[in-house]
Amino acid sequence: MPTKAAYHHGNLKAALIAAGLKEITQHGIEGFSLRGVARRAGVSAPAVYRHFADKDDLIATLAMEAWERLMAMMAETRAGAPPEPLEQFRAGGVSIVRFAVSNPEHFRVICLPGAFERAPAEFRAKFEAAENENRKALADAQAQGLIVDMPLDRVMLAANSLVMGLAHQIIEGRLGKVDEKRATELANIATLVLGVGLIPRDDDTYDPTLGTTIKRTKKKR
């Protein structure tokens, strides 16, 4: 556990953020307190105010750090994915699952009600701009006939529900021990099922990421 000496070494802010992540994931935004954070960091309550104006200031910092980490992982995952719109969309989902496994406390902060709204306005605008670009890519894919002509809100709802649900199952231990590599595999499988769909197809679909061919289902006569 960090001690008061951490401040003298210039590490207090980092220690408070780490303690804040644990405090907020355990008690939520409503039960979050600077006194609890200070206790976890091993410092006096007034020491927190050396770096944060109040509780809302620290919560905003935690939220922004969590969202920034997620955006960085999304950019990294998409950079390594094929440029096709559908593959880029899948990569975004895969990155959420990877993020949850490698940053479980940050992921839990993102899932807290009101966490996104606590981040600074300029950051929210940046994130929303990235989301709009993603949405435009999906719209372009629809225009090209690459994905089904369905309201994008429904497509994004299904995709978000899938990857967020998978991420929660993993970090809650319901799928056993899962490292980042295995999480990526599971996310690829789940997003492939969503992309292909459950309705029988008239052609075989090869997935280069998994090295798997989804076989055609013969129609009954």
C-alpha positions in Angstrom: 0.0 0.0 0.0 1.3 3.5 -0.9 2.4 5.6 2.1 2.7 9.3 2.8 6.2 9.2 1.5 4.8 8.7 -2.0 4.0 12.4 -2.1 7.5 13.5 -1.3 8.8 11.3 -4.2 6.3 13.0 -6.6 4.1 9.9 -7.0 1.1 11.0 -5.0 -1.1 11.9 -8.0 -0.5 8.5 -9.6 -1.1 6.8 -6.2 -4.4 8.7 -5.8 -5.6 7.8 -9.3 -4.8 4.1 -8.6 -6.6 4.3 -5.3 -9.5 6.2 -6.9 -9.9 3.4 -9.5 -10.3 0.8 -6.7 -12.6 3.0 -4.7 -14.9 3.9 -7.5 -15.2 0.3 -8.8 -16.0 -0.9 -5.3 -18.5 1.8 -4.2 -19.6 3.4 -7.5 -19.9 7.1 -8.2 -22.5 7.7 -5.5 -20.5 6.0 -2.7 -17.1 7.4 -3.9 -15.3 9.6 -1.3 -12.0 11.4 -1.2 -11.6 10.1 2.4 -11.8 6.6 1.1 -9.3 7.3 -1.7 -6.9 8.9 0.8 -7.2 5.9 3.1 -6.3 3.5 0.2 -3.4 5.7 -0.8 -2.1 5.9 2.7 -2.2 9.7 3.0 -4.3 12.2 4.9 -7.5 13.5 3.4 -6.2 17.0 2.9 -3.3 15.7 0.9 -5.8 14.8 -1.9 -6.5 18.4 -2.5 -2.9 19.1 -3.5 -3.8 17.5 -6.9 -7.6 17.5 -7.1 -10.0 20.3 -6.4 -12.8 18.1 -5.2 -14.4 14.7 -5.6 -15.9 15.5 -9.0 -12.4 16.6 -10.2 -10.9 13.2 -9.3 -13.9 11.3 -10.8 -13.5 13.3 -14.1 -9.8 12.4 -14.1 -10.6 8.7 -13.6 -13.2 8.7 -16.3 -11.0 10.6 -18.8 -8.1 8.2 -18.2 -10.3 5.2 -18.7 -11.8 6.5 -22.0 -8.4 7.6 -23.3 -6.9 4.2 -22.7 -9.9 2.6 -24.5 -9.5 4.9 -27.5 -5.8 4.2 -27.7 -6.4 0.5 -27.7 -9.2 0.9 -30.4 -6.7 2.9 -32.6 -4.1 0.2 -32.1 -6.5 -2.7 -32.9 -7.9 -1.0 -36.0 -4.5 -0.1 -37.3 -3.7 -3.8 -37.4 -7.0 -4.8 -39.0 -7.9 -4.9 -42.7 -9.2 -1.6 -44.1 -12.6 -2.8 -45.0 -15.4 -1.1 -43.1 -16.8 -4.3 -41.6 -13.4 -5.4 -40.4 -12.7 -2.0 -38.9 -16.1 -2.2 -37.1 -15.2 -5.7 -35.8 -11.8 -4.4 -34.7 -13.5 -1.8 -32.6 -15.5 -4.5 -30.8 -12.4 -6.7 -30.3 -10.5 -3.8 -28.7 -13.3 -3.3 -26.1 -12.8 -6.9 -25.0 -9.0 -6.7 -25.0 -9.3 -3.5 -23.0 -11.5 -5.1 -20.4 -9.0 -7.9 -19.8 -5.9 -5.7 -19.7 -7.5 -2.8 -17.8 -10.4 -4.3 -15.7 -10.7 -1.4 -13.3 -10.7 1.1 -16.1 -13.3 -0.9 -17.9 -15.5 -1.0 -14.8 -15.2 2.8 -14.5 -16.4 3.2 -18.1 -19.4 1.0 -17.3 -20.5 3.2 -14.4 -23.6 5.3 -15.0 -22.6 8.8 -15.7 -18.9 8.1 -16.1 -18.7 9.4 -19.7 -20.6 12.6 -18.7 -18.0 13.3 -16.0 -15.1 13.5 -18.5 -14.2 17.0 -19.8 -16.3 18.4 -22.6 -13.5 18.6 -25.0 -12.7 14.9 -24.5 -16.3 13.9 -25.0 -16.4 15.9 -28.2 -13.3 14.0 -29.4 -14.7 10.6 -28.6 -18.1 11.5 -30.2 -16.3 12.6 -33.3 -14.5 9.2 -33.5 -17.9 7.5 -33.0 -19.4 9.5 -35.9 -16.5 8.5 -38.2 -17.2 4.9 -37.3 -20.9 5.3 -38.0 -20.1 7.0 -41.3 -17.9 4.0 -42.3 -20.8 1.7 -41.5 -23.2 3.8 -43.6 -20.7 3.7 -46.5 -20.5 -0.1 -46.1 -24.3 -0.3 -46.4 -24.2 1.9 -49.5 -21.7 -0.5 -51.0 -23.8 -3.5 -50.2 -21.2 -4.9 -47.8 -23.5 -5.1 -44.8 -27.3 -5.6 -44.4 -29.5 -2.6 -45.0 -30.7 -2.2 -41.4 -31.0 0.9 -39.2 -27.5 1.6 -37.9 -28.8 2.1 -34.4 -29.9 -1.5 -34.3 -26.6 -2.7 -35.7 -24.6 -0.8 -33.2 -26.9 -1.8 -30.3 -26.4 -5.5 -31.2 -22.7 -5.1 -31.6 -22.2 -3.1 -28.4 -24.4 -5.5 -26.4 -22.4 -8.5 -27.7 -18.9 -7.2 -26.9 -19.8 -5.6 -23.6 -21.5 -8.7 -22.5 -18.5 -10.8 -23.5 -16.1 -8.5 -21.7 -18.2 -8.7 -18.5 -18.2 -12.5 -18.6 -14.5 -12.5 -18.9 -13.6 -10.1 -16.1 -16.2 -11.7 -13.8 -14.4 -15.1 -14.3 -17.3 -16.9 -16.0 -15.2 -18.1 -18.8 -12.3 -19.3 -16.7 -8.8 -17.8 -16.9 -8.6 -15.6 -20.0 -5.5 -13.6 -21.0 -5.4 -10.9 -23.6 -4.6 -13.3 -26.4 -7.5 -15.6 -25.6 -9.8 -12.6 -25.1 -8.9 -11.5 -28.7 -9.7 -15.0 -30.0 -13.1 -15.0 -28.2 -13.9 -11.5 -29.4 -13.1 -12.5 -33.0 -15.3 -15.5 -32.7 -18.2 -13.6 -31.3 -18.0 -10.7 -33.8 -17.7 -13.2 -36.6 -21.0 -14.9 -35.6 -22.6 -11.4 -35.5 -21.2 -10.5 -38.9 -22.2 -13.7 -40.6 -25.5 -14.0 -38.8 -27.6 -17.1 -38.0 -29.7 -17.2 -41.1 -28.5 -19.9 -43.6 -26.2 -18.5 -46.3 -26.0 -19.3 -50.0 -22.2 -19.1 -50.0 -19.2 -20.1 -47.9 -17.6 -17.3 -45.9 -13.9 -17.4 -45.1 -12.6 -15.5 -42.1 -8.9 -14.6 -42.5 -8.6 -13.7 -38.8 -9.6 -17.1 -37.6 -8.5 -19.1 -40.6 -12.0 -20.6 -40.6 -14.6 -21.1 -43.3 -18.3 -20.7 -42.4 -19.8 -23.5 -44.5 -22.9 -23.0 -46.5 -26.1 -24.5 -45.1 -27.9 -26.5 -47.6 -31.5 -25.5 -48.0 -34.1 -28.2 -47.4 -36.2 -29.1 -50.5 
